[in-house]
Amino acid sequence: MSVLDAERLRERAAQQTGLSGWGDLPFEAGLEALLWALEHEAGLGEQAKAAAAAATVALLTKRLRLVEDRRQHPDIAAEEIVAPIVVLGLPRSGTTHLHSLLAQRDGSRVPLQWEMSLPSPPPEAATYETDPRIVEVQAALDARPGQAELMAIHPFGATRAEQCIGLLDWSFINSAFLAAWRMPSYYEWFLATDHRPAYEHHRRMLQQLQWRVPGDWVLKWPKHVYSMGALLATYPDARVVWTHRDPGQVVPSVVDFVGTVRRMSPGFDPVRFGAEWSKVEEVGLLRGLAERDRLVPPERVIDIHYNEIVADPEGAVVKIYQYFGMDVDEDGRKRIRQFQTDNPQTKHGRHTYAAEDFGLSVEGLRERFGTYIDRFGVEPDRAH
């Protein structure tokens, strides 16, 4: 029997937790699609398969504990997630920094890496900044292969605002799995499947985190563009911040970023990967724009350009909040300025990349994404 057998992994998770309740939300199809692709397409050796199995067990134990928390504390299910602000768009377009800046407004609530990684038991306000899980998650981040290189591209930290991957991963409907391994069948399944169960997982995780630590949610995940219909069905009052940046810069940057993870997989070829991942970004963008036009009222979406964020971070944040009828007081403005001072763009090193390293070209990408560039007036990066 393969170490990637679903039943075997579920048994391991049940043994580790002493729990057996998997909850009422479907996840089996995604789990099976992921495991089949890992077994048959990812080219993994036995050691890598064992590591993938361990990572899957960790998600299954997370699921068991979340379901048990909800059983023991029925009040979690009564939590209402009201009008979240959701940052999405092309990756590498300032979304990470903008997310952290938006978090500086008084009353804002962002999901932190530690609480999404280890959400059970539910976090508590009194120990939110001293919870021992913070140290545990930070140690795991520091031990990751290539962590120093990754930090120069995307700052990671247990107490940093983080994107929605950790809210969705336990559904097994998650494009983030594609970063680590080449799994074309999982990608095709992901494109075709109903994403509404994934966003119900997302909502229930927010309920878990909000139960004892309330606030106004500010969320971020560029890949929400793949499933905006499900996102808006789950949060019909969501307010969308859509970021924009020159695809000639974005695509090589994100290909290099994801490539730092993927190149650890067997048979990594940068040119093939450049073709694969540039298509992932293109398909997601086109799919998201079509859903935006169909589903999002103009008053519920604001477009923000990377050049705006870099030139005037405080102004960009205030502009967003004011667009949605919300104020930022002077203390919030001071925190924005302080975060900007404490977190310059090159704090952890400079991210250097070239389109040609992945068989791409800046001009070719601009032509390929020309309709998008024209629609939103996207300009090349300005020198600041």
N, C-alpha and C positions, 0 to 999 in steps of 0.2 A: 504493500500500500504506500502511495506517495505521501511524503511529509506535507504536501499541499492538498490533501484530501479534506473537504469541508467538514465532514462529520468528525473526523479525527481532531481537527482544530477546535471545533465547538466543544468536544469532550475535554480538551486541554483547558480551555477557558473556564468551563464549569468546575473542573477540579481545582483550578487555582483560586477561584472565588467562593466555592461552596454554594453557588447559585445556579438556578436552572430556568429562570424566567426570561424569555427572549423578547417579550413585549408584543404588542399588537401591530407594529409597523412592519411591512415587508422589507426584507433585506437579502433573502436567500438568492435571488436571481443575480444581484450584483456581486455577491460573494462568489457564486459559481462562475460567473463570467470572468472575474478577476483571477481566480485560481486556475481556470483553464488556460488563460492567456499566459500566466506565469509559468505553468508547466510546459506548454507547447510552443510558445513564441518568444519568450524573453531570453532564451539561451543560457539559462542559469545552471551553474554547477551545483553539486550537492551542498556545499557550504552556503552558497548564495540562496538556494532554496530554503535551507534551514533558517536563514536570516529573514527571508520573506515570510516564512511560516510564523516566526516569532512576532513579527510586526503585525501580522493578521490576528494572532491570538491576543495581542495587546488591544486591538480595536474591539474584539469580541468581549474581552473582560470589561472594557469601558462600557459597552452596551449593557452587559448584565448588571453592572453596578448602577447605571443610570435608571434602568427599569426598576431595580429594587428601591432606589431612592424615591422614585415616584410612587411606588406601592406603599412605602412606609410614611411618606409625607404627601398626602393627597392635595394639600394646599398648593403644591408646585403647579399642578394642572390648572389652577385658577388664575395664574399670573397672565396678565394681558400685555402683549407686545404692541406698543402703540407707535405708529408713524415713524419707524426707524429711518434714519438717513443711511443710504447705501451708496458707497463709492464704487464705481465700476468703469470699464472702458478698456483701452489698450493697456497692457502691463508696461512697466518701466516708463510710465507717463506722469510720475509724481504721486501715485496713489498711496504709497507707503508713508511718505513724509506728510502728505495732506491728511491722512487718517490720524496720525499722531497729533498734528496741529489742531484738527477739529476736536480732539479729545481734551484740549486745554480749556474749553468753555465750561464754566461751572454747571454741574448737573449732567454733563455728558458721560456716557457709559460705553466703554469699548471692551471687547473681549481680549483678555490678556493670554499670552501663550501658556502660562502655567495652569490656568483654570480650564482651558480647553483641553490640555493634555491630560490632566488629572482632575476631572470635574466632580468626582464623588469622594467624600460627601460634599454637598453644596457649599460654596464659599460663604464666609460670614463677614460682615462689615468690620467687626471688632478685630479680626485677625487677618484682614485682607492683605495687608502689607507685610505681615510677619509669618504667614502660613508656611509650615515646613516644606510643603510641596514646591515652593518657589526655589529653594536650594536644590531639591531633587531634579527639577526640570532644567535648571540652569546647568547643572553638572552634566546632564545628558546632552544638552546643546553643545557644551564646550568639548565633549568627547567625540563629536561627530567628525568623520573624515572630511577634510577640506573646509573646516569651519572658518579658519582665518580668511580664506579666499572668498567664501560665501558672505562674510561680514562686510567686505568691501563693496559687495553688490547689493545686498539686502540685509540690513541690520536685524539680527535675531536676539531676543532676550526674554527670559522668563516673565519679566514685568513690562514688556513692551506691548503696545497695541498690535494685534496680529490679525491677519485676514481670516476669512470664514472657513478655511480648510478644516480646522478642528471642530467646527459645528456640523460639518457635513460628512466627515470621514466614516462615522459609524453607520451610515446608511449604505455604504459601498457603492454609491452613485457619486463618483468624485473624479473629476479630470486630473486632480493632483497625482493620482496613481500613475499617470502616463509619463510624469517627469522622470521617474526612476528607471522605468523599463519600457522597451519597445513592445507594445501590445496592440497591434492593429485591430484584432477582433474585439478587444475591450473598448477601443475607441468607437468602432462601429456600433457596438451595443449601447454605449453611452449616448451616441447621437440619436438613436432610435427609441430609447426607453422613455417612459413617463417620469419626469423629474419631480412631480408633486410629492411623492413619498420622501424624497431627499429633503425637501424644504419643510416638511412636517418634522423630520428629525432636527433640522436647523432650528425651528421654532421651539421645540421641546428643550433643546439645549439652552437656548436663551432663557426660557422659563426657569430652568435649573439654576443658571448663573444669577438671574435677577431676583430670585426668591428672597434672599437675605441681603443682597447688594443692589438696590434699585438704581435707576438712572435712565437717561434718554439715549437710546442705542444709536451709535454711529458704527456702521459696519463697512467692511471693504473686502472685495474679492473680484479682480478683473474678470474671472471666468463666470461670473453671474450672467455675462452676455449670452452664454450658451442656454440659459434656462430662465429667461425673464418672464415667460408666461407663468411658470411655476412659482417664481419669486413673488410676482404680483398677485397671484391667486392666494398665496399664503399671507402676504402683507399688502392688502389692497390699498392701504393708506401710505405706503412707502414713498419716501422722497429720494429721488435719484440724483447723484452727482456724477456726471459723465466726463471723464478726463480725456484730453486729446494731446497727442504729440506726433511729430513727424515719423511716419512708419519707416523711413530710411534710417532713423536712429533707434526706434523702438524694437523693430524685429531683430536686428543683429544683437542688441543688448539682451533681449529676453532669450534668444537662442543661445547666447554665450552663458547666461545665468543658468538656464535649465541644463545646458550642456555640462556645467560643472558637476551636476549630479549624474546625468546620463552617461558621461564618459567612464564612469566606474563599472558600467555594465559590459558584458562580453560583446565583442564585435563592433564597438562604437566607431562610426565613421562620420566625421564632422560634416561632410558635404551631404550625405544622405540625411543626416539629422537636420541640417539646415532646411532641406526641402520638406521634411516631415513637420517640423515645428512651425515654420512659416505658414504652412497650410493650416495648422491648428489655430493660429492667431487669425488668419484670414477668414476661415469658416466661422469662428466664434464672433468676430466683428460683424460679418454680414448677417448672421442669424440674429444677433442682438439688435442691430439697427432695424431689421424687419419687424421684430417684436415691439421695439420702441415705438415705431410709427403706428403700429396697430393698437397698442395697449396703453401707452403712457400719455396722459394729458400734458400739454406743454407747461402748465403751471407747476407740474410736479417733477420737472427735470431741469437741471441747470448744467450748462456746458462750461467747463473750466479747462484752460489750456496750460500745458506744462510751462510755457514761458511766463504765464501769469503767476504761477506758484513760485517759480524761481525768483522772479523780479520783485514780488511783493507778497510774501507768504501771509502776513497779517491781513493785508487787504483782501486776498483770495478767501481766507476763512470768514472774514466779516461779510464779504459779498455773498457767500453761500448761505450763511445763517440769516442774513437779512432777506434774501430771496424767499426763504421759507418762513418769514415772519418771526424770526427769533433774534434776540439781541445778544451781543457779547459785551459784558461789562468791562470796566478798566482792569480789574484783577485778571480776567480772562485774557485780555490783550497783553498784559504783562507776562503771563505764563506762555503765551504764544511766542513773544519776543525772546523769552528766556530759553524756551525749547529750541528755537532757531539758533541761538548763540551756542547752546550746549551740544548741538547736533549738526555741525556743518556737513556739507555734502561729502567731503573727503575725510571725515573723522576716522574711518576704519581703512583708509587707503583709497586709491583711485581705480575705478572700474574701467579697464581698457579692453576694447574689442574691435574687430574689423569684420565687415560683412563678407569680405572675400575669403576669410578663414572658413566660412561655411557654404561656399559656392554661391553666394548672393552678391548683389551690388546695391548701393544706395539708390542710384538712379532707377535701376530695375524695380526696386521695391516701391519707389514713389510712383512709377508708372502703374504698377500692379494695384496699388491702393489709391489710384488717382480719383476715383469717384468719391471716396471718403474724404480725401484732402480738399477737393473742390467744395463739397457740401459744407464742411465746417471751417473752411478757411485756415487750414492747418499750415503753419509756417515752419521752416527749419529752426532748429534751436538757435536762440540768440546768445551772444557772448554776454555774460553778466559779471 
